[in-house]
Amino acid sequence: MSSPIPGPLQPNFFEYYTCSEVQHGLHDSWVQVEVASPLELSGHSKEILDTYPESLGQATSMALDVERNWTVSMAESRRHVQSMSKTKGNRRTNFDLSSVQSIPSTEFTLDTPIVPVKPLNKNVVHLPTEIIINILSFIPRTPQSQPLLHSCCLVSRQWYSAAIRLLYESPRISGKNFKLFVATVCPSINAHIRKSELAELVRRLDMGNLVHDGSKALTARLLGRMKRGLEEFIAPQASFAINCFAALSKCSHLRHLDLSLISESIALSDLFHTIKSLSRLKSLRFPRSSNYDRGFTASNCTWPPTLEFLHLAGGISNKFLCDIENISPSFTSLTMDHCTFASPSSTISLLCNLSNQVTHLKITYNMPSLTPESLDNLLLYCPHLLNLSVAIDFISPHFFDEDSIAQPFPHPLSALELDCTGNAGLERTIDPEDIFLAISDDGPLASLRRVRVSKRLGWQNDPEMKDHMEDLASLLDAKEDEDCERSGVGDMLGRRQDMGKAALPLALRALYTDVTPQAG
């Protein structure tokens, strides 16, 4: 139906149907046109001519003809309509009223009652925006959910306002959609496009999948546009440099900063000059290509006051490691890898300085300056350690001796992960029996409940070690039963043989699988 005439002419209307509607029998073949009386049209003729489309110009001119339009009755044969549908398809058509062939019919006057057209059903269920937001909160935050959130934005304006924030909260960026993403949230100033508000919705910007896409200036521009809401940033490999630090320092809400993939050499002085303004930063990953400044020491740097996790990598000197102490009151987790110049003495000095704070520690491969057995006394220097991941390249069986573990016994260590670089001759360095004796009732590591072992150790290939590994798994099962009985879930464990391991909670089932060699 065409748009109604404004003002007092609103009850009078022109009505027309598409060819497909007439062809499928949705309406009769009659085409009825009702117009206002000449007296009403005389005062509003200019308004009608300005309001109606050009396609209805001929019909409007008929309405202005006083002599011919006191009564109007026209009809069009179905055969003529079908012939028009073949040429014009299912498009909505404005009929040429001058070409309509009249069929004899009963004429009516202005006093004849006309049955009005039934309006469309407008009983649409309306959900409050709060309910829609609650529904969308159940969508898992995975890369596969991004197309689903995009579809939700296309439902209606209300769904768009509820789903657009989730869509841009953590966008999945790759080389295929990076240019379109930049053009949407960060258009160029030369394009003369209004500044997009979508950039402020981004909370997590992961550019780790980009290698040669974009440029360093473009990365700096993205950080500048997203500085108000950005909380996590993973830097790209090639398109990040020193010119991005100025925009990065203005991201005052940043909580997680990952610079580990950067290929360009970064000076530590520039890095600490940037992070000193990030008062909410909780985790920091150093770039693997970081350069040590000879005139810069750890005593001169200012750590973020809320830092909890630190990942050291790159060209860090022994002097810098020895000077690190009291990073922040909330600091608990430390990771070290790809530290080319870190010696055993400087590493031990770092652990001693942070011994009262570190509860989670990870020291893996690509530490060429560390020698075998250099970390045998690691548990002696870290009495509060709860979670440890270490490469067996740096420890020996003496690592599990009582003399190498801090007293009082048992040590609070509850999770142990053994990794390996895969070098020849290292697979027999640690035996499962060494761990078995350490976690026995009288052992120094009696609190240990989770053990993960890399496949590269080759325990599954040696029959003797495989038997020792099964004994270790049985001991972990027995300790699990004791813990569960003390915590009041003994009835569930009593039905374990009937239900199988799959019926146990994830936290308990992990104890059965972690001891099995896994991929490193």
N, C-alpha and C positions, 0 to 999 in steps of 0.2 A: 504494500500500500504506500502511496506517496505521502509526503509530509503534509500534515493538516494546515489549513489556511489560518494565520494568526488573527486574533481579535474576534469580532462578532461573526466572522465567516467560518469559524472553526467547525460547526456542525455539518457544513456542506463540504463535500470532499470529492476528489477524483479517485477512482479505484481501477486498477488494472492488474492483470495476472500474467504470469510467465507462460510461455508456450507449453512448457513441460507440465505445469499445473493443469492446464486445460486438457492436454493430451492424455494424462493419467486419470482424468475424471475427478480431480480434486475440486473443481468448480464447474458450474454449468458453462455452456458455450456462449452465454449471454454476457455482454460487457456493458455494464450500466454506468452512466456518468450522471451525477447529480450536481447541479449548480445552484447558486443563490439567485434570488430574484434580481431583476435589473435595478430596483431601488437600492438594494444592499450593495450591489457591485459598483454603482455609480460613484459612491463615496470612497471606495477602496480599490479602484481599478489600477491606479499607479502602484499601490502596494503589492497587489497580486502580481503584476507584471515584473516587479523587481524581485519578488520572492520566489516565484515558480521557476524551475529549470527551463532551459530552452526547448527540451524535448516535449514539454507540455504547452508550448507557446500556441500551437494551433488549437488545442482544446480550450485554452484561455480565451482566445479570440472568439471561439464559438460562444463562450459564456457571456461575452460582451455584446453579442448580437441579440438585441431585444426581440426582434421579430421571429427568430428561429428557435429560441431557446426557452420559451415559457414552458414547454414540455419537450423532453428529449427521451427518445426510446430507440435504442439501436441494438442490433444483434449481429453476431458474426458466426458464420457456419463453422462447424468443427473441421470440415475438410480444408477450409482456408487456413485455419490455425495450424493444422498438421503440416501443410505445405510450407508455412512460415518457420515451423520448428526445424525443418530439414535444412534450411538455409542459415538460420541464426542460432541453432542449437538451443541450449538451456539457459541462455543469457536472458536477464530481465529486459523486457522490450516495452517501449512506449509506442502504442499502436498509432498509426496515422488514421485519425478518425474520418478524414475525407475519403479514404478508400474503402471504408466499411460498407458492405452491401446490406441494405435494410431487408429484414424478413418481416412479413406481416405479424403484428403482435397487438396486444391490447394496449392502447395508449392510456397514460395516467396523467392526472393534473397535480398541482401542488398540494391539493388536499388529500391525495392518495397516500395512505401510510406506507412507509418504507421500512422493511425489517433491517435493523442494524447488523453489521458484521460482528461476530463474536470476537472479543479481544483474546489475545494469547494468554495462556495460563501463566500467571505471574507468582504462583505460590512456590517460590524458591526457598529452600532451606538456607538460612544464613547462620554461619558459625562465627562466633567472636574471634578476633585475631589471636587472643591469648590461647584459645583451644587449638588453632592451627599451629601456633608455635610449639605447643606441647606435643602435637602429633609429629611434627618434623624433628623434635628432639630425639625420637626413637630411631632415626636413621643413623646407622653407624658411620663414624667419621673415617672412611677409607677412600682411597683414590677411585674405587669403583662406584662410589655414591655420588660423584660429581655429575654424571648425566642424569641421575634421578632428581637431584636438586634443581638442575636446569629445567627439567620437565615441570617441576612444581612451580617454577616462576612463570610458566606460560599459561597456567590455569586461569588466573584472573588478577586484577590489580591487588586484591587483598592477599592472595597467595604470594604474589610477587613481593609485597612488602614484608611478608613473614619469612620467605625462603631466600631472599637475595643476600641477607647477612650471612647465612650459613654457606651459601655458594661461594662467596668471596672470602670467607674466614680463613680457609686453608686451600688455596687453589692448587691444582695439579698442573705444573708447568713443564713443558717439554719443548723440544725444538720445533714441533709441528704447530703448536698454538702460541708460541712466545710472542710473535709479532702482533697477532690479534689481541693478546692479553695486554700488551703495552699500548696499543692503539685505543683500547677501551678504558683502562684505568689511568693512563698517563699519556694523553695525546700531546703531540708537539705544539709548542707555542706558535710556530709558523703556520700550522694548519688552521688557526683562528677558530678553534673549537672550545666551547665552554669547558671549564675545568670540571672533571668528573669527581663526584662524591664517592664513587666506588673504591677509590684508593684508600680511604679512611676505614673501610670495612675489613681490610686485609690484616689478619693477626699473625699468620705464619707465612713467610716468603721463603720457599725452598727452591733455590736455583742450582742445586747440586747436579741436576741432570743436564745442564747446559754446558757445552764445551766451547764452541766457537760462535754461538748465537749471541747477538747483542754486542755491546761495546762497554767500555769502562765508564764513559760519560752517561750512557743509558742506565747503568746500574746505579750510579750516583743520583740520577733524576728519579728513579723509582724509590730509592730510600728517602729522598726529600719529600715526595708526595705522600708516602706512607708513614711518616715519622710520628704522627699523632696516635696511631693505634697499633703499630707493629710491636709484637712481643717475641717473635722468634725469627731468626734470619740465618740461612745457610748460604754462604757465599759461593759463587760459581768458580770454576777452575781458571778460566782465562780472562774474564771480563770484570775483574776486581783488582784495584790498585790503590795507591796512596791517595788519589784524588777522591775516593769514596769515603775516606775517614771523616771528612767534614760533615757530610750528610748523615753518616752513621752515628756520630756523636750527638746528634739532635734527636735521636730516637729514644726519648726519655723513658718510655714504657718497656724497653727491650729487656727480656728476661733470659733468653738463650741465644748465644752467639757462637756460631760454628764457622771457623776460618780454616779448617783442616785441609780443604781441597785446593786452596789457592796455590797457583804455580809461580807467581811472581814473588820475588824476595821482599820480605816485609821487615822493617827495622822495629825492634822491640820498643824503642823510645816512642815511635809514632803510634804503636799499638796501645801502650799504656797512657799516652796523652789522650787517646780517644775514649778508652773505657773508664777513665776517672770521672767522667760526667754521667755514666750509666749507673745510677744509684740503685736500680732495681735488678741488676744483672745477677742471675743465679748460677748459670753454667757458662764456661768459657773454654773453647777449644783453640789452642794455638795453631798457626799454620805450620805445615811441615817444612816450608821453605823459609822460615823466619831466620833473620840474621842477628847475630849478637853484636851489639855496639860496645866497643871496648871501654868507653867512658860511662856506660850505663850499668848499674847494678840493681839487684832486687831491693836493696835498702832505699833506693831513690824512687821506687814506683809506689803508686797508690792503688790498692786493690779495692774493688767494689765492696761496700759494707755488707751486702747480702749474699756474697758468693758462697755457693755450696759445692760446686763441682768444678774441677780444674783438670784440663787435659794438656799436658806438656809435650811438645814435639818440636822438631826443627833443630837449628843450630844454637842450642842453649849451652852456655859454657858452664864449667864446674863452679866457677865463682858465683854465677847467678844462682845455681842450685843451693849452694851452701848458705847464701844470704836470705833465702826464702824462709820466713817464719811468721806465725800469727797472721795468716792471710785474712781471715775474718772470723768473728765469733760463731757463725753458722756453717763454717767449712767442715765437710765430712768425707768427701770423695775425691780421690786422686788417681789419674791415669797417666802412664808414661809409655810412649813408644816412639820410634823413629828419632830418638835423641842420639845423634851420632857421636857427640863428644862427652856424654855422661859417663863418668868413671864410677867404679864400685864405691870409692870413698865418698864422692859427692852425693851419690844416691843414698847411701846410708846416712850421711849427714842430714839430707833433706827429710828422711823418714824419722830421724830422731827429733828434729825441730817440730815436726807435725805429729808426733806420737800421741799426744793427748787429744787430738782432733780427728784423725783419720779413722774411719770405720769401714770404708770401702776402698780397696786398693787393687789396681790392675797394672801389671808390668809385663809387657809382651815383647815379641821379637823385634828385630831390626834395631837392636841396641849393641852394636859391635864392640863397644868398650867394656861391656860387662862380660866377665869370665865365668866358667862353670864354678859352682859352689860359692859365688860371690853374694848370694842372697840366702844362704842357709840360716842366718840368724835374723831373718826378717820378722818372725813372730816374737822374737825377743825385744826388738825395737818398737813394735806396735802392739802394746798389751790390750788395746781396746778394739782390735780389728774383728769385724763380723763377717765380711765377705772378701775373699781373696781370689784373684785370677793371675796366675804366674806361668811363665814358660819354663819347662823343665830344663832348658838350656842353661839356666842360672842357678839351679838348685841340685842337690844330691840327696841320697837317702838320709843323711844327717839332718835334713830339714825337719824330720819327724821325731828326732831324739828329744829327750827331756831337757838336755842341756841347751838346746837351741830354742826353747819356748819359754816365754815369760811365766813366772809364778805369780800368784797361786794357781794351781791346777784345779779344774780344767780351764784351758784357754777359751774365751768366749767365741772363737771362730765357729760359725755355723754353716758356711757354704764355701766350698773349695772347687776351683776350676783349674785344670792342668792343660796347658796348651803346649805346642811344639812347633818348631820351625821346619821340621822334616829332615834335618841334617842326619847323615848316616852315623850310626852308633849311639844315638840318643834314645832309641826306643826301649832299651833295657836299663836306663838310668834309674827310673822309679818303678817299683814293683807294687801291685795291689796289696801285697802282704804288709808292706811298710805302712800303708794307710790303715789297714785292719788293726795292727797292733797299736797305732796311735789313738784310735777311736774306741778301743775296748773300755771296759768299765773303769779300769785303773789307769788308762792312758792319758797323756796330756791334752789330747784333743777329743775328749769324751763328749763334748757339746756339738761335734760335727754331725750334721744331718743330711747334707746335700753334697754330692760329689759328681762332677762332670769331667769327662776325659775326652781329649781329642782322638779322632781315629788315627791320626798320624803316629800315635804312640805304638800302634800295632799290637795291643793286648789281645785282640780277638784272634790273632794269627798264631800265637804261642799257646799250646794246650795247657802248659803249667800255669801261665799267667791267666788264662781263661778260667781255670778252676779257682784261682785266688780271687778273681773278680766276682765269681758267683758267691764265694764265701763272704766277700765284702757286701754284696747286695743282701744276703741273708741277715747279716749283722745290722744293716740299716733298717731292714724290715722289723727286726726285733726291737730296736730302739724306738721305731715309730709306734709300735704297739704299746710300749710302755708310756710314751708321751700321750698317746690318745686315751689310755686308761686313766691317767692322772687328770686329763682335761675333761673326762666325762663322755667320751665317744667310743667307749670300749664295745658297746653293743653293735655298733656299725661294723667295727673291725672283726667281730666274731662271725659275721655273715659274709666275710670277704670271699671265702672259697665258693659259696653258693652264687654270689652276685658277680664275681670277677673283678678285676682291677678297674675296668671301665666305669663301674658304679661308684668309685671313690671320688671325692672332690679333686679338683685339678691340683691343689697344693700337695695332696698326699700321693696322687698318681705320679707326680714328677719325681718322687724318690725312687720309683722303680725304673724309670727310663733314663735318669741323669747318669747313673753309674754305667749304663751301656755306652760304649764308645760312640761318639758323635763326630760329625764333620767339624774340622777346626775352623 
